[in-house]
Amino acid sequence: METAKNNKRVMIAGGGIAGLTMALTLHQLGIRCTVYESVRQIQPLGVGINIQPNAVRELFELGIGPDALDQVGIQAQEWALVGLNGHDVYSEPRGLKAGYQWPQYAAHRGKLHVLLFNTAVARLGESSVRLGQRITGYEKHADGTVSAIIEHTNGDITREQGDLLIGADGIHSSIRAQMHPDQPPIHWGGTIMWRGTTLAKPIRTGSSFIGLGTHKHRMVIYPISQPNKDGLAAINWIAERTVDSSTEWQKSGWFKPVAISEFASYFDEFRFDWLDVPDLLARADIAYENPMIDRDPVPYWNDGPVALMGDAAHAMYPTGSNGASQAIVDARVLGASLVRLGTTPAALAAFNEALCGPISEVVLRNRGDGPFGLLKIVDDRCGGHFTTIDDVIPQAERDEYMASYKKAAGFSRDLLNKAAPTIAPEKYEVRFS
C-alpha cells in the first residue's frame, strides 16, 4: 500500500463497481478517500455483464490488465443479432478482432466486483473500505466541505466530514434522492428479465454475444468464462419478455430466484440447428427474475461538493451492455477533472458538464431499445422472419444504426483508438507495473 499525498479527503457512498473504480482512481492520483458500503461482506453476486473497450482501457490504466480480467471473464469476439427464424440480422467482430486497441470482456459481474474490492483493499488498506456503513444523506458547510450522514448496521448514526462526497450508491441512491427530492419513481417499461447461467459448449466463435428474437421477446446469450477441459463454459443467458406496463412492478423483490418452469415455455420456439434455447434453460440450476428498470435523467449530477456517478447518476436499461462500462468511465473522467481543477466543487461541476447531458441521452436511447432497435425494425417490416436480410434492411442502414449507437455510448473504434488517455500518465502519483 502506498500513502496518498493529497491532504484533501473524498468520501465515496457505495462500494460497487463505480465506487471501487473511483477509489482506485483517487489512490492512483494521490488523493485520500474512504469508501462506505452498506453490505457487511462482499460476495460474487450477479451474472453476466460486458465491459466495453473504452472501459477496459481505463482498467488497464489502473494496472488491472488481462492477467486479472481473464480470471473473471472472457474476451468477446463477436456481437450478433438474430431474427425469429434463426437467421442473422447483423453481426460484427468485437474487441481486438474489430481493430480496437483494447479487448471487450464478457465477465461475471460478481467476480469483477470482488476483483475490484480486493484490489482496492490491497492498495488503499482495509480501513479505507468500510463495510456495514451506509451513507444516507449529506450536509454542506459554509467552508465548502461536506459531512456524510452514516448509518451503521447496529443502527447508530454518525457523521464524517470531507472535502467532497461522491454518490456511487446505485439506482436506489440516497444521495440522488436528497439532491433531487422531486425525482419520479423508478421507471419500468414492462420488460421482465429472467437471468441465469448454464454450463454448455459455446456457440459460433466460442465467445459470441447473441441477441435473438424481437425487441419485445428475446434471448441474450454469451459465455462469461473460459472453457473447461471438457470444452464447456458458463453461458450467461437473459430471457426477456415485454408485458403491459400500465401499472408499477407488482411482484415482491427486485431480484429474486424463480423456477425455470415459470417462464421457459415462452421460449419453446427458439430452437434451431445451431442453438436449442429450451435445452439451455432446462439445464440451468437456477434463474433470477427482475424487471428491466432505469431512472428518468436528471438535469445535473452535482450539488456543490457532492456529485453522482454510476447508476446513481444514470441507471440505464442493459440493452446497450454499457452500464458497468460507463460507471468505470465516469470514475476516470471525474479523476481527470480533479487533476485539472483540484479536489474542489469546480471539478465536480466540470465532470457534470462533460457527461450529464450526453449520457442522459444514452439512457433514453437504451430505453428505446438501444442497439436491439435493429430487431424492432426487422419485426416491424417482416415480423422477424426473412430469407435475405438485405431485402428487409440494407447493410448500409444496419451499419449506420450501429455506428450511431457506438458513438453515443463512447466506444466508437476509431475515435477511441485515437483518443488521448483520459488521465495523462504523468499525473499519476502511484504507478503499477
N, C-alpha and C positions, 0 to 999 in steps of 0.2 A: 504494500500500500504506500502511495506517495501523498504527502500533505499538500492540500491546496494552498496557493499563495495569495489569493484574494481575500481581504478581510470582510468583504460582503458575504451575506448568507442568503441562500434561496431555499424556500420551503416548497416541497412538492406534495400535493394531495393526490395519492394514488400510486400504487406500485405495480401497475400493469406494464404492457409493452411501451406505452407512451411515457409514463413516469420514469421507468428504469432507463430508457434511452436518453431521456432528458438528464437524469442524474449522471450517467456515464459521459455525456457531452460536457456537462458542467465540470466534472472532475478533470476531464481532458484539458479544459481551459483554465484550470486552477481556481475555480470558483467553489467555495464551500456550499454544501447543500445537505438537506435531510429529506428523506422520503418517508411519508406516513401512509401506511397501508392497513386497511381495516381487518383483513383476514389474519388469523394467528399463525398460519402455516401456508407457504407457497407450495401448491401441488400442480402436477402437469395436467390441468383440466382442459377440456375442449377437444375439438377435432381439427380439420384441416384449414389452413389459410395459405394465401400466396403472398410472397414478398417480391415485389416488382424490382427490376434492375436499379431504378432510382433510389430505392431504399437499401438494397444490397450494397450499393456504392457507399452509402453512409455507414453501414455496419462495418464494411471493410476499413473505412477511415477510423473507426473506433477500435480497430485491432481485432474485430470479430470476423474472421475470414473463413475460407472453405473448410479448413480442418474442423472448425466448430460447427458451421452450418450444415455440413454433410452428416453430422450426427443427429440433427433434428429434422431433416427433410431431404429432399432430392432435387437436383437441378431440373427445371422444366425444359422440355424440348419442343413442345407443340401446344397450340391453343386452337380448338376447333369447335364449330357449331354444326349440329347435325339435325336434319328435319325428322318429322314423324316416321318417314319411311326408311330411316337409317342412312340416307344419302347426305353427303357433305353440303352444307350451305357455305361455309367459309373455313379455311384453315391456314395457319401460318406458323413458321418456326418461332420459338421464343428464346429469350436469354442469349447465351453465347452463339447459338445456332442461327439467331436472327441478326447477328452482327453487333450486338451490344458488347461493350467492354466489360460488363458485369453480368453474372448469371441472374436468372429468376429462380426462386426457390418455391416449391410446394412443401410446406412444413406442417408438423404437428404443432398447433398453437401452444399447447401446454408445455411441450418440450422447449420451444423457443422462449417462452416466458421464464422457465426455470433456468435456461442458459443465461438470460439477461440478469436474472436475480443473483445467481451465483457469481457472475462476473462483477456485478455492482458491489456485492458484499466483499469479494476479494480485493477490489480496488479501493473502495471507499471506507471499508470497515463495517462491522456489524452494527455499530451504534448509529450509522448514517442511514440505515434502512430499518425503520421501526415498524414491526408488525403488531397487529391488535390495536392500532390507533387510527382513528378516522377523523379527518378534518371536516367539520360540519358547517363552517362559516368563517367569516373574517371580519376584522375591524381595521379600518385605515386610520392612521395617525397624522397629526399636523406636521410632523417632521418628515413625512414621506414614506415612513416604514409601515409595516402591516403586521397584525397579530392573527395567528390562526387559532380558531377555537377547535380543540381536540377532544374527541370523545373516546375514552378507553373502554376496553372490554368489560371492566368491572363497574362501569357506569360513571366513573369520575370524569369531570370536565376540567381541562387545563387550557392555558393559553401560552403560546410561544411567539416571540417577536422575531421578525426577519426583515430583510430589505425588499424581497419580492416573494410572491406566492404564485405558484403555477398550479392551476386546476387540471389535473390529468386523471380525474376521478370518474370517467366513463359516462355512459348515456344517462345515468341517474345522478349526475353531478350535483352536489350540494353547492359548489362554488358557482356554477352556472345558474342555479335556481336563485341564489342571492343576487347575482349580477343582473339577471333578467327575471324578476319575480312574476311578470305577466306572460311568460312564455307559454305557448299552447302545450297540451299534454303530448306525450309520445305519440307519434304518428304510425298507424298500421294501415297498410293499403290492401289488406285482405289475403296476403300470401302466407301460407303455413309452410314451414320447413321441417322436414324430418331428417336428422343427420346421424351418420354412423360410419363405421369402418368395417371392411371385410378383408380377410386375408385371401388374396387371389392373385392370379397372374396378370401383370399389367398389359394393357392393350395398345395397339398402334405402335408408337415409337418406343414404348416402355416407360415414358414419362410425359404423357399427353393429358391435357385438360380438355374434357369433353363436355359441352353443353348440348343436351339432347331434348328435343320436343318443341314446345311453343313457349311464348313468353308467360303463359298462364298455367302451363302444365309441363314440367320439365324435370330432367335429372342433370346434376352436375357430378362428374366422376373424374378423379385423378389420384395417382399414388402419392403418398407422403412419407415413404420410407424406401430405403434401398432394398432390392430383392434379397431374400434369404437363400440358403444353399439349395432350396428346392425351387427357386425361381418365383417365389410368392412374396408379394409386398402388401403393406397396409394400404388398401384402396379406400380413400375418403369418398363418400357419396353424400349428396344432398338431394332429397326428393322434395319437389316444390309443387304446390297446388294453390291457385288463387280462388277464393270464395267471396261471398258477399261481405263487404267491409262497412256496411251501413251502421253497425254498432261497434263498440270498442271490443278488444280482445276479452272474451268472456271466461276462458279457462284459467284455472288457478296456476300460478307459476309462469315464468318466462322461459325456462329451460328445464324440461323435466323428462325423465325416462318414460318411454312408451313401448308397448309390444309391437313388433313388426307387423303383426296381423291387423293392427288398427288402420294401416294406410297402404300396405303393399298392393292391394287389389287395384288401386288407382293406376298402377304402372304395369299391369299384366300384359299390355300390348307392346311394351318396349322390349321386344325380343327379336334379335337379328342374327345373321350367321356369324357376326364378329363380336356380339355382345348379348348377354342374357341378363337383363336387369332383374327379373323376378328371382332368378337363381342367386344373383349377387346380394339381394336384400335378404333372401331366406337364410343365407349363411352368415349373416351378421349376428353378433352376440347381443347387441342392444342398440336402441336408437333413442335419440333425444328430439323432442318436439319443441319448437319455439316459433313465434310469429316473426316475420321479416319486418323490422321496425327501424325507424330513424327519428330524427327531430327536424322540425322546420328550422331553416337557417336563422341566426340572429344577426342584427346589424353590426355588432362589434364583439370582439373576444377579450377586450382589455378594460380594466377599471383601475386607473392609476397604477399602483404597484402589484396588481393582480391580473393574470391572464389565463385563458383557457387553451387547451391543446388536446389533440387526440379526439376520442369520442365525445368528450365533454364539450368540445368546440363544434364538431361536425360529424356526429353519428350518422352513418350512411348505410344504405342497403348494400349487401355484399355482392351485388350484381357485377361490379367492376373489379372485384378481387383486389381492392386497393385501400381498404380501411386501415389495416395494420401498417401498410406501407406509408400512408400519409401521416400516421402517428409518428413514425420514425423520422420522416422528412421534417415534420413540424419541429421536432427537437433540434434538428441541425440548423434549420432556418432561424429559430429563436436563438440558438447559440451564436450564429453569425451576427445577429442584431446586438447581442451582448458584447461581442468583440468590438463592434463598430461604435456603439454608443454607451458602453459601460453597463454595470449592473444597476440599471435605472428604469423607471417607468417609461422613459423615452424609447428604450429598446423594445419594451413590450408593445408600445404604440406602433413602432416600425414593423414588428412581426405581424401585428394585426393588419396593417396597411398592405403588407406583402401578400398575405394568404387568405384573409377572411372572405373577401369578395370572390376570388377565383375558386376557392374550394367550396364555398357555398353553392356555386354553380354546379360543381361536380356532384354535390349532394342531390340536387334537383335532377341532374342528368341521370344519376343512378336510379332515382325514384321513377324515372321514365324508361326503365329497363336497361340503361347503360349499354354496354356492348351487346347484350342479349336482344337489343332492339332489332337486330337483323332477323331474329326469329319471328318477331312480330310482323315485320314487313312481309316475310315469306308466308306467314299464316294468313295475313290479310289478302295476299294476292293469289294464293293457291291452296289454302287450307293445310299447308305443311307437307303436302305430297307433290312430288315433281319428278320428272325424268332427267331434265337438264337444268341445273340451277341458273345458268346464264339466260335461259328463256324467262325466268321469273325475276331475277335481279342481276343485272350485268356485273361483271367483275369490277369494273371501274367504280360502280356505285358502292359495292361492298368494300373495296379498298378505301374509298374516301370516308365512308362511315367509320371504319375502324381507326383510320389515321386521325380523324377529328377527335375521337374519344381519347386516344393516347396523348394527344397534345394537351387536351384539357386536364387530364389526370397527371400530367408531368412525366410521362415515360415515353415520349416520342424519341425514337432511337437516335436520329441524327442530332437533335437538339441536346439530348442527354450526353452523347459521346463528346460533343464539342464544348460542353459547359465546364467552366472552371469549378474546382472544388467548392462546395457550399461554405466551408470554413477553410481558409488558407492554412496549410500545414505549419507555416512559420508562426502561427498564433497559438499552437498547442503548447501548453506547459508540461504536459505528460505525453510521452510517446511510447508506442508499443511496437515491438519487433514482429 
